[in-house]
Each structure stands twice: as C-alpha cells, then as structure tokens.
Amino acid sequence: MSSDYLDKFDNILELTLFDKLDKANQIATRNIAVENRFTLQELRIFIESAIDLCTWNEESLISNWHHWRLSSDLTGREFKKWAFSKLEELLLKLREKENDYSGRLAKNPSYRNQKITTLQQTADIKIFGRCPVYSNATLCCNLQTIDAVKNCGFGCSYCSIQTMYTDDNILFDKHFGKKLDAIELDPDKHYHIGTGQSSDALMWGNTNGILDDLFRFARKWPNVLLEFKTKSKNVDYLLLSDVPDNIVCSWSLNPDIIIDNEEHLTPNLTKRLNAARSVADKGIKVGFHLHPMVVHKGWQNNYQALIKNVIDQFHTDEVVFVSFGSLTFPKPVIKKIRSYGIQSKIHQMQMASNPEGKMTYPDDIKEQLFRHAYESFKPWHEKVFFYLCMEEKKLWDLTFGESYEDNKTFENTLIESALKKIAIPVQ
C-alpha cells in the first residue's frame, strides 16, 4: 500500500463519522478501508452503514463484510463493487421490514442521566415569527410561533430541535415578557400561534413567569388562537390559573412502544392523556397530534387502540382539532442520530425525498398510516377538525377525499373551526 494513499486516508477519515465508531469497529473499518482503497464517498457509506446497523441492533457490517469476503472469489475493484451492492441490498431489506420493538430495552441508558442547564439569555433575539417548517410545497397551516424557550429537555430521537442547538443548555429569554408586549397584531385578523416549536410548551411550567406572560398576551389579543403543544404531564400551573379561553393545549401522541423506545424522558401515553383530561375538565380546549406516526410491527392495532382510548376519554366538544403527520427528517437530524451512540430504529425505514429535500416515508406508506388513523376516528368525523401536517395535497385527497385550494384557505378554515368551538366570535 502506497504511503500517499495512507496519508490521504488519515485526512479523509476526519471528514467522516469515524470517531463515532467504537474502538473495535474503528480498527476493523480502517483495515477493510485500506485493503480495498476506499474513496471518501465509499468510506462515508461504509461508516454510516456500520453505525446504522449498530444503532438498529442488527448484525454488524464488519461481520457481514467478512462473510461476503469468504463467499466470493472476486478480487480488487470487482469485489469492492460487488460488496457495496450487497450492502445496498442488506440496508434496503432492513428498511423494508416493519421494525420490531418487542423485547428491546425501553429508554436508552444514555438518556436516563441526561443533565440540562437552564440559562437566561439577554441577546436581542426575535421571539415571534413563522413556523420553521413552513412551506409552499405542502398544504401548510401558516402557523406563527412564539419561542418562549429554546431547546428541549426531552430526548425524542427524531426531533429536529436537536439540530438547532449544540448543547444541553435550555435558554429562557430574560426579556420575554417585554418582547411579547411589543408584538403588534392586526386586531381585525385572526392568528394561529404556537409555542411548542423550539421547546416543549408545558414541561417548564411557569419558570421565569413564561406562562403568566403568555396568558397576558392571549388576553390582550382575543383574536389569537394560542396553542401550547406538548408531550408533558406538567399541567399543575394551568389547573391553578385563570386560563384565557383562546388558549388550546395539544398533546403529541404515540403508542407506548414508540414512546418507550424513541421518545426518551417523556411521559407515557396514559400520563399524557391524564394530563389532557385534567385540562379539559377545567374547561380548557384540547387537541391531539398523531405526529410523527411510525411504522412498526403491529402499528395498525397499536394506533387503533390509542385512538379508541382518546375517543373513550374525550367528548368532541372538548377537542378543537386532530392532526396526522409522518416521520420527516432533515438530513442533519439523521447525522445527529448517528452521533448519539444509542439504540434506535427510528430511521430504519423506507425513505423518499419530499419536495423540500427532506427524507420521509414514500406516499403509499403515508396513505396507509393516515387513512387507517382517520378511519379509526370515524365517530368524530363530522365533529372535530382533522388535518395533515406538512403533507402534499395529493395525500389530503387520498386521506380525506378532499383538500384545500391553498395554504390561506386551510389556515382560515382551521382557525374559524377552532374559534367557533371555543365560542369566540368569528368576524
């Protein structure tokens, strides 16, 4: 092996996730890569695939590669080309099967001792703006967002928040209340504003007075539908407070098998629904988001049981809306998952690129997920507003049999439906 290649090899290693491999896999990967003179692209594919197989708790790539080496008479470039084709076949086969979480350890140990630090920031950073996933390529509700807190204390494996911040610092804006007071809206226009896009909306309670500030904002602007989106059970402050009528609390829901394995540090399904039930009992309207829906072994029965649980516990008069959405990964999220060194099957899935270049399920799988969920909610069809989050019009047509002409029509219909349900006049 020439010294030129070895020198170059050490340099290109730094452009990969090589340091995320354990010591044994690093040694084996180096030997295989040098023996087969991997290019940078081949090395990236090999290392990322090795990490994925480990993350998915499947047979290691090193073991598979040695098996392919022993089973083939090919040599040199011919063997390398053939082996990478075998790797592609292996990954495709694993992605096509429904993930089986049975028998897996719930909650990754690396998350159990997660430490976070709460900080107050004083920088002149805007807190009000458009939803970060807004797009004209999908039917979008035109949600506006208020960033009450930046970064999340939960550890959901699929969450895009993890790519926005580089550490475990939870940032509270020292001047949050003043910035809220400075927001000027059109009193003759209706708005849908969410607070759960840069962090969980309720897990911090009234820390630094953020809920009091938001209550005051909601009272100042009765033309705003203010949504607290959460996975938390922390609703004590809401139950003790005079909450404005135009505040809605919505819960992201998944079957417990997904919560246990992919939504680390979050309350289980029962605790989430109990929290929602206590909020609804106080007269606060609620909503539910089945987002992201995750394909796994037994998903049909698991989501149907979840939906039955919701229908049994809540009356349609209490529920403002229900949404469905699928796993959607900006590419940095997949890189982040690979860097964690945890067990996860969340990206062991069939992938297709959506109009924004993000990775998601192919449309036929989305159709199965959404139609199954919508049909399971059949008793609520004429009484609750249903919608898809960040999906193309064709999937609306396949799921609901209809879609909206454009984002503005969707936005207006959602807000009008919600305000009617919470008995706020719609002009």
Summary of the structure (lengths in Angstrom):
residues: 427
radius of gyration: 23.9
end to end distance: 76.9
largest distance: 77.7
contacts: 1325
relative contact order: 0.11
helix: 46%
strand: 16%
